Amino acid sequence: MSQRHIRSLLAAGAALVVVTACGSDGGDSKPRPSASVPEVARYFQMSVAPQDIPPGKPAHLPFRFKNDGDVPFDARFEFRVTPLHQPALKTDQWELGVTDDPVKASGTPVELAKGPGTGGLSGTTSLKVPQGNSTRYLTLSSDRHVEQAGEGVRVNVRATVDGKVVGNVTQDIDFLTVSADTTERNKPLEKAGAWTEFTYSLKNLTRTELAGLQGDLALGCVSGSGGPLADQVSCVSQGDREQPPFTAVEWRADGDWKPVPGMGGGNEKENAPEVAGTFGEFGLSAQGSQELRIRVKPSAAMEREDKTGRLLLTLAHRDKGKTRQYAEVRQEFPLS
């Protein structure tokens, strides 16, 4: 065989290797997105979780990404903030930022400018989206006074790669209307037949009177020492399921003690993991404060070993079938 023929065969073999390598991804026929290819829209999802904006403080809105592609990518994010039931927004009254950890750092600020819509603000920033699931936080704050309940903003976030939209999400955010503060209880629940009291300091954060407030109360038990991941369990033992865990539950705002309907004395639903009831009505003057007190009387049937009590108080207003939630406070307390 001539040297020229041998060189021709070697060149052809090398070309075949190159073609084979370029035409295969190692046996995986699934297309893989590139950081510069707009098809990442097929692999990318994002969401913004709601949270009320407290006065003079930022709301930390969980900003979640899901990238099912094979590589991370850089994206441009456009934020639009428009008013809901309030006047046009002003750039000197609003701040927006993006952070990985709202406890340790305020994050990267997003400069806001007027527009593009009437009364709204907008700004942009670039972020790297990693593979898999990840969470950042939008820090949104305003120093304006809230005139009445229902005021808020609509936040729209649009993500683009190379000018192509790969994600779009919108979330309505309310101003916090009522603050409800309470002191953590470390003392165990009183013995059967004795009252245990919980006190809440309420404040109307608006410049309008709030009337017709109601309290939704839920009392129950969770396993072990509690915490957000603890399982809900019955407050009474298996042999005492016909007995109520509490013989009385009462509330008081600006008058006498009153029973909470549906709670205490056997009024609960049989075998329910928690007892619940709604009480009210009461009001809060414009920017006024009020002390709300709850007291509970446990029964002898309550099983206290290896359990923690949990009380959830929600303040709401109901009108013509519509419910507006103003505040929610979750509290855990030892049973023994």
Long-range contacts (C-beta under 8 A, 24 or more apart in sequence): 32-69, 32-70, 32-71, 33-69, 33-70, 33-71, 33-73, 34-71, 34-73, 35-71, 35-72, 35-73, 35-74, 35-161, 36-73, 36-161, 36-162, 37-161, 37-162, 38-161, 38-162, 38-163, 38-164, 38-166, 40-67, 40-69, 40-73, 40-161, 40-166, 41-161, 41-164, 41-165, 41-166, 41-167, 43-67, 43-68, 43-69, 44-68, 44-69, 44-129, 44-159, 44-166, 44-167, 45-167, 46-157, 46-159, 46-167, 46-169, 47-169, 47-171, 48-138, 48-155, 48-157, 48-169, 48-171, 49-171, 50-171, 50-172, 50-173, 50-174, 51-173, 52-173, 52-174, 52-175, 52-176, 52-177, 53-140, 53-141, 53-142, 53-152, 53-153, 53-173, 53-174, 53-175, 53-176, 54-176, 54-179, 54-205, 55-143, 55-145, 55-146, 55-175, 55-176, 55-205, 56-141, 56-143, 57-141, 58-95, 58-97, 58-102, 58-106, 58-139, 58-140, 58-141, 59-139, 59-140, 59-141, 59-173, 60-99, 60-102, 60-137, 60-138, 60-139, 61-137, 61-138, 61-139, 61-140, 61-155, 61-171, 61-173, 62-135, 62-137, 63-98, 63-135, 63-136, 63-137, 63-138, 63-157, 64-133, 64-134, 64-135, 65-129, 65-130, 65-133, 65-134, 65-135, 65-136, 66-132, 66-133, 67-129, 67-130, 67-131, 67-132, 67-134, 68-132, 69-131, 70-131, 71-131, 72-128, 72-129, 72-130, 72-131, 73-128, 73-129, 73-161, 74-126, 74-127, 74-128, 74-129, 74-161, 75-126, 75-127, 75-128, 75-129, 75-159, 75-160, 75-161, 75-166, 75-167, 76-124, 76-125, 76-126, 76-159, 76-160, 76-161, 77-124, 77-125, 77-126, 77-127, 77-157, 77-158, 77-159, 78-122, 78-123, 78-124, 78-157, 78-158, 78-159, 78-160, 79-110, 79-112, 79-122, 79-123, 79-124, 79-125, 79-138, 79-155, 79-156, 79-157, 80-116, 80-117, 80-120, 80-121, 80-122, 80-155, 80-156, 80-157, 80-158, 81-112, 81-120, 81-121, 81-122, 81-140, 81-153, 81-154, 81-155, 81-156, 82-117, 82-119, 82-120, 82-121, 82-153, 82-154, 82-156, 83-119, 83-120, 83-153, 83-154, 84-150, 84-151, 84-152, 84-153, 84-154, 84-172, 84-174, 85-148, 85-150, 85-151, 85-152, 86-147, 86-151, 86-152, 86-153, 87-119, 88-118, 88-119, 88-120, 89-119, 89-120, 89-121, 89-153, 90-144, 91-121, 93-142, 93-143, 93-144, 94-121, 94-140, 94-141, 94-142, 95-139, 95-140, 95-141, 95-142, 96-123, 96-138, 96-139, 96-140, 97-138, 97-139, 98-125, 98-127, 98-136, 98-137, 98-138, 98-139, 99-136, 99-137, 99-139, 100-136, 100-137, 101-137, 102-137, 102-139, 106-139, 107-137, 107-139, 129-159, 140-173, 142-175, 145-207, 146-175, 146-177, 146-205, 146-206, 146-207, 147-206, 147-207, 147-208, 148-206, 148-207, 148-208, 149-177, 149-206, 149-208, 149-210, 149-317, 149-324, 149-326, 150-174, 150-324, 151-175, 151-206, 175-205, 175-206, 176-205, 176-327, 177-204, 177-205, 177-206, 177-210, 177-326, 177-327, 178-202, 178-203, 178-204, 178-205, 178-210, 178-213, 178-284, 178-315, 178-326, 178-327, 179-203, 179-205, 179-327, 180-292, 180-313, 180-315, 180-327, 180-328, 180-329, 182-329, 182-331, 184-331, 185-331, 185-333, 185-334, 186-333, 186-334, 187-333, 187-334, 188-304, 188-333, 188-334, 188-335, 188-336, 189-296, 189-298, 189-302, 189-304, 189-309, 189-333, 189-334, 189-335, 189-336, 190-298, 191-298, 192-298, 192-299, 192-300, 192-302, 193-247, 193-297, 193-298, 193-299, 193-300, 194-297, 194-298, 195-295, 195-296, 195-297, 196-295, 196-296, 196-297, 196-298, 196-333, 197-293, 197-294, 197-295, 198-293, 198-294, 198-295, 198-296, 198-311, 198-331, 199-291, 199-292, 199-293, 199-294, 200-291, 200-292, 200-293, 200-294, 200-313, 200-329, 201-289, 201-291, 202-284, 202-289, 202-290, 202-291, 202-292, 202-315, 202-327, 203-284, 203-287, 203-288, 203-289, 203-290, 204-284, 204-285, 204-286, 204-287, 204-288, 204-289, 205-287, 206-286, 206-287, 207-286, 207-287, 208-286, 209-283, 209-284, 209-285, 209-286, 209-288, 210-283, 210-284, 210-317, 210-326, 211-281, 211-283, 212-280, 212-281, 212-283, 212-317, 212-318, 212-319, 213-280, 213-281, 213-282, 213-283, 213-284, 213-315, 213-316, 213-317, 213-326, 214-278, 214-279, 214-280, 214-281, 214-315, 214-316, 214-317, 214-318, 215-251, 215-278, 215-279, 215-280, 215-292, 215-313, 215-314, 215-315, 215-316, 216-276, 216-277, 216-278, 216-312, 216-313, 216-314, 216-315, 216-316, 217-249, 217-251, 217-260, 217-263, 217-276, 217-277, 217-278, 217-279, 217-294, 217-311, 217-312, 217-313, 217-314, 218-274, 218-275, 218-276, 218-311, 218-312, 219-245, 219-246, 219-249, 219-263, 219-274, 219-275, 219-276, 219-296, 219-309, 219-310, 219-311, 220-273, 220-274, 220-275, 220-309, 220-310, 221-245, 221-274, 221-307, 221-308, 221-309, 221-310, 221-335, 222-307, 222-308, 222-310, 222-332, 223-306, 223-307, 223-308, 224-306, 224-307, 224-308, 225-308, 226-308, 226-310, 226-332, 227-332, 230-308, 232-273, 232-274, 232-310, 233-273, 233-307, 234-271, 234-273, 234-303, 235-274, 235-302, 235-303, 235-307, 235-309, 236-299, 236-301, 236-302, 236-303, 237-301, 237-303, 240-301, 240-303, 241-270, 241-271, 242-270, 243-299, 243-300, 243-301, 244-268, 244-275, 244-299, 244-301, 245-275, 245-298, 245-299, 245-301, 245-302, 246-275, 246-296, 246-297, 246-298, 246-299, 246-302, 247-297, 247-298, 247-299, 248-296, 248-297, 249-275, 249-277, 249-294, 249-295, 249-296, 249-297, 250-294, 250-295, 250-296, 251-279, 251-292, 251-293, 251-294, 251-295, 252-292, 252-293, 252-295, 253-282, 253-290, 253-291, 253-292, 253-293, 254-282, 254-290, 257-295, 260-294, 264-296, 264-297, 274-310, 302-335, 304-335, 304-336, 305-336, 307-335, 308-332, 308-333, 308-334, 308-335, 309-333, 309-334, 309-335
